[in-house]
Amino acid sequence: MDKILVLKGIEKILESPQHIAITVHTNPDGDAIGSALALYHFLRKFNHQVKIIAPNQFPDFLAWLPGAEDILIFEQDAKACRTVLEEASLLFCLDFNALSRSGALQDDLKKLEIPRLLIDHHREPETESFVYCYSDTSVSSTAELIYELIAYYDFEKYADNAIAQALFTGIMTDTGSFSHSINRPETFEITAKLIRSGLDAVRVHQLVYDTFSESRLRLLGHAISNCMLVFDEYATAIIQLSREDLQKYNFQIGDTEGVVNYPLSMKKINMAVLVTEKKDTIRFSFRSKGGFSVHELAKEHFNGGGHKNASGGSMKTDLKAAVSKLISVLPNYREDLLNSI
């Protein structure tokens, strides 16, 4: 459906005051939290009652964002979250393409008999689950789409510093500090408008990226020095982190954010994979350079997907078996990996 028609449909729904719940994907990142908070602050300007629910805890380096202290965490207080959902007349789902991506929240969301609106930039949105899907895979981040929604109303009229900080955080983190997904001029045009509105971009960058704990930095050093496998014949590097590794370095939510990007700084590496052992599952984070699509690899072999150059996946197995499975599929992609530019 045409994006303008979707915006008109959303505008129609929002004409009368609503009790609105905003949800994001499990293991929320900067784009999920930034998009949710920007939409939260915007909708409150129209006298809507708005609550944000995250499936699980978000990283501490996002806790400074205005309004973050009001986000409800389902894993910490399911009762309060369910009360919000029961009272809601409208649900916004941000930065995920299918209800299954909402983790512990998915069963509750599927039961809701209220309009569900999707705003997202991932491939293959589950359109049948939503009244409206405002989806565009060409944009850098869901934050860009939230900007477009606000701009449809009048960005200069409704923008404030809280909205600008949240949007910039989403764009900045989902582009790896403007190192990928940046071939759209609009990404920089939006960023320029945020700065013109009064945003201190340097301060936001520092609050997100310059807040490492000593243990997080030591975990990064350990990951690269002791846990990285390099396969020259496949232009691939794999970092594997066990539960013991995470415990040794006092792992906190968000501590592995960005670790997967470091191997890509090697000239000879075109794909990097972070394999992390969690309590009951193995998580994969895939990153690639150039034309190689990690989305296709993650979707075909690891129950995942996402973007061409940044995707995720998971397996119910142990760390050794997960890494072995990953290594076993690399020969299938050898030519594409070696020739990725």
C-alpha positions in Angstrom: 0.0 0.0 0.0 1.2 3.5 -0.8 2.9 5.1 2.2 0.8 8.3 2.0 -2.4 6.2 2.1 -1.1 4.4 5.2 -0.2 7.7 6.9 -3.7 9.0 6.1 -5.2 5.8 7.6 -3.1 6.2 10.8 -4.1 9.8 11.0 -7.8 8.8 10.8 -7.3 6.3 13.6 -5.6 8.9 15.8 -8.3 11.6 15.3 -9.9 10.7 18.6 -8.1 10.2 22.0 -6.7 6.6 22.4 -5.2 4.4 25.0 -2.0 3.5 23.0 0.5 0.7 23.7 3.8 0.8 21.9 5.8 -2.5 21.7 9.2 -3.3 20.3 11.2 -6.5 19.5 12.9 -8.7 22.1 16.4 -7.6 23.0 15.6 -4.0 22.1 18.4 -2.0 20.6 18.9 1.7 20.0 16.5 1.9 17.0 13.7 0.1 18.8 14.0 2.2 22.0 14.7 5.4 20.1 11.7 4.9 17.7 9.4 4.0 20.6 10.3 7.0 22.7 10.0 9.4 19.7 6.6 8.1 18.9 5.7 8.2 22.6 6.5 11.9 23.0 4.8 12.8 19.7 1.5 11.0 20.5 1.3 12.5 23.9 1.1 16.0 22.3 -2.4 14.9 21.0 -3.6 13.9 24.5 -3.4 10.2 23.9 -2.6 8.0 26.8 0.6 6.2 25.8 2.7 3.4 27.4 5.8 1.6 26.0 6.2 -2.1 26.7 9.5 -3.9 26.0 9.7 -7.7 26.1 12.9 -7.6 28.1 15.5 -5.2 29.5 17.2 -2.7 27.1 20.9 -1.7 27.4 21.9 0.8 30.1 23.5 3.1 27.5 19.9 4.0 26.4 18.6 4.7 29.9 19.4 8.4 29.7 16.9 9.0 26.9 14.0 11.2 28.1 11.0 8.9 29.0 13.1 5.7 29.2 12.4 5.5 32.9 8.7 5.0 32.1 9.2 2.0 29.8 7.6 -1.2 31.2 9.6 -4.4 30.9 7.4 -7.5 30.4 9.9 -9.9 31.9 10.1 -7.8 35.1 6.4 -7.0 35.5 4.1 -9.0 33.3 1.1 -8.1 35.3 1.5 -4.3 34.8 2.2 -4.9 31.1 -0.9 -7.0 30.6 -3.0 -4.4 32.3 -1.7 -1.8 29.8 -2.6 -4.2 26.9 -6.0 -4.9 28.3 -6.8 -1.2 28.6 -5.3 -0.3 25.2 -7.5 0.7 22.2 -4.5 0.7 19.8 -1.2 -1.0 19.5 1.9 0.2 17.6 4.5 -2.4 16.8 7.9 -0.9 16.1 11.1 -2.3 14.5 10.0 -5.9 14.0 8.3 -7.5 11.0 6.3 -10.3 12.7 4.7 -10.8 16.1 7.0 -13.7 16.8 9.9 -11.2 17.0 8.3 -9.8 20.2 9.6 -12.7 22.3 7.9 -13.2 25.6 5.2 -10.7 24.5 4.0 -12.5 21.4 1.3 -14.6 22.9 -0.3 -11.6 24.6 -0.1 -9.5 21.4 -1.7 -12.2 19.3 -4.7 -12.3 21.6 -5.4 -8.6 21.3 -8.6 -7.7 19.5 -7.6 -4.1 18.9 -6.0 -2.5 15.8 -2.3 -3.3 15.4 -0.2 -0.9 13.4 3.3 -1.8 12.2 6.1 0.6 11.6 9.2 -1.2 10.5 12.1 -1.5 8.0 12.8 -5.2 8.0 12.1 -7.5 5.0 9.0 -9.6 4.6 6.6 -7.9 7.0 3.8 -10.1 8.4 1.1 -7.9 6.8 -1.9 -10.1 7.7 -1.3 -9.4 11.4 -1.7 -5.6 11.2 -4.4 -3.1 10.1 -1.7 -0.9 8.6 1.9 -1.6 7.7 4.1 1.4 7.3 7.1 -0.5 6.0 10.1 0.5 3.9 13.2 -1.7 3.7 15.2 1.0 1.9 15.5 3.2 5.0 18.3 3.0 7.5 16.1 2.6 10.5 12.6 2.5 11.9 13.5 5.9 13.4 13.5 7.3 9.9 10.0 6.1 9.4 8.9 7.7 12.7 10.4 10.9 11.5 8.3 10.6 8.3 5.2 10.1 10.4 5.9 13.2 12.4 6.8 15.1 9.3 3.5 14.2 7.8 1.9 16.2 10.5 4.6 19.0 10.6 8.0 18.1 12.1 9.0 21.7 12.8 5.7 22.2 14.8 5.8 19.1 16.9 9.5 18.3 17.2 11.3 18.9 20.6 14.6 17.9 22.0 13.3 14.6 23.4 12.0 13.5 20.0 15.2 14.7 18.2 17.4 12.8 20.7 15.4 9.6 20.3 15.3 9.8 16.5 19.0 10.5 16.2 19.8 7.6 18.6 17.8 5.2 16.4 19.4 6.4 13.2 22.9 6.5 14.6 22.9 3.1 16.2 21.2 1.3 13.3 23.8 2.7 10.9 26.7 1.8 13.1 27.6 5.5 13.6 26.8 6.2 9.9 29.1 3.4 8.6 26.4 1.3 6.8 22.9 1.7 5.4 23.7 5.3 4.5 23.3 5.4 0.7 20.0 7.3 1.0 20.5 11.1 0.9 17.4 11.4 3.0 19.2 9.8 6.0 21.5 12.7 6.2 18.8 15.3 5.4 16.8 14.0 8.3 19.9 14.1 10.5 20.5 17.7 9.5 17.0 18.7 10.4 17.4 17.1 13.8 20.5 19.1 14.4 18.8 22.3 13.1 16.1 21.7 15.7 18.6 22.1 18.4 20.0 18.5 18.8 23.5 18.2 20.3 24.6 15.3 18.2 28.1 15.0 19.8 26.6 14.7 23.3 24.1 12.0 22.2 27.0 10.1 20.6 29.0 10.3 23.8 26.1 9.1 25.9 25.6 6.1 23.8 29.1 5.1 22.8 31.4 6.5 25.5 29.9 4.8 28.6 31.7 1.5 28.6 32.3 -0.2 31.9 35.8 -1.7 32.5 34.3 -5.2 32.4 32.6 -4.5 29.0 35.9 -3.3 27.5 37.7 -6.3 28.8 35.0 -8.6 27.4 35.6 -6.9 24.0 39.4 -7.5 24.3 38.8 -11.2 25.3 36.3 -11.7 22.4 38.8 -10.5 19.8 42.0 -12.0 21.3 40.7 -15.4 22.5 37.3 -16.1 20.9 37.7 -15.1 17.2 38.1 -17.7 14.4 39.2 -16.4 11.0 38.5 -18.4 7.8 40.5 -16.8 5.0 39.1 -19.2 2.5 35.6 -17.8 3.2 36.5 -14.2 4.0 34.7 -14.8 7.3 35.4 -14.3 11.0 33.4 -15.9 13.8 33.5 -14.7 17.4 32.0 -17.2 19.9 31.1 -16.2 23.5 30.1 -18.9 26.0 28.0 -18.3 29.1 31.2 -18.7 31.1 32.8 -15.9 29.1 29.9 -13.6 29.8 29.8 -14.5 33.5 33.6 -14.0 33.8 33.3 -10.4 32.5 30.1 -9.5 34.5 28.0 -9.3 31.4 25.2 -6.7 31.3 22.5 -6.3 28.7 24.1 -4.4 25.8 27.7 -5.3 26.5 28.1 -7.3 23.3 26.5 -4.5 21.2 28.8 -3.7 18.3 31.3 -6.6 19.0 30.3 -8.2 15.7 31.4 -5.2 13.7 35.1 -5.3 14.7 36.2 -8.2 12.5 34.8 -6.3 9.4 37.6 -3.8 10.0 40.0 -6.4 8.5 40.5 -5.9 4.8 40.2 -9.6 4.1 36.9 -10.2 5.9 33.6 -9.7 4.2 31.3 -11.4 6.8 31.5 -11.4 10.6 29.4 -13.5 12.9 28.9 -13.2 16.7 27.7 -16.4 18.3 26.5 -16.0 21.9 25.4 -18.7 24.3 22.4 -17.7 26.3 20.5 -19.6 29.0 18.3 -21.6 26.7 19.4 -20.7 23.1 22.2 -19.6 20.9 22.0 -16.2 19.3 23.7 -15.2 16.0 24.5 -11.7 14.8 25.6 -11.5 11.2 27.3 -8.5 9.5 28.6 -8.3 6.0 30.2 -5.9 3.5 29.1 -5.1 0.0 26.8 -7.3 -1.9 26.7 -10.4 0.3 23.3 -10.9 1.9 23.4 -12.2 5.5 19.7 -12.0 5.5 19.4 -14.9 3.1 22.0 -17.0 5.1 20.3 -16.3 8.4 16.8 -17.0 7.1 17.8 -20.3 5.4 19.9 -21.8 8.1 19.3 -20.0 11.5 15.6 -19.2 11.8 16.4 -15.5 11.4 16.8 -12.7 8.9 16.7 -8.9 9.0 18.7 -6.8 6.5 21.0 -7.4 3.6 24.1 -6.5 5.6 22.9 -7.0 9.2 20.8 -9.9 10.4 20.2 -12.1 13.4 19.2 -15.7 14.1 19.0 -18.4 16.8 19.2 -22.1 17.5 18.1 -24.4 20.3 21.4 -26.2 20.8 24.8 -25.8 22.5 27.6 -23.4 21.5 29.9 -26.0 19.9 27.1 -27.5 17.7 26.0 -24.0 16.7 29.5 -22.9 15.6 29.9 -26.3 13.8 26.7 -25.7 11.9 27.8 -22.3 10.9 31.1 -23.5 9.6 29.5 -26.3 7.7 27.3 -23.9 5.6 30.2 -21.6 4.7 31.3 -23.6 1.6 27.9 -23.0 0.1 28.6 -19.3 0.0 32.3 -19.3 -0.7 32.2 -17.6 -4.1 29.8 -14.9 -3.0 31.8 -14.2 0.1 35.1 -14.0 -1.6 33.7 -11.7 -4.4 31.6 -9.4 -2.2 32.4 -5.8 -2.9 
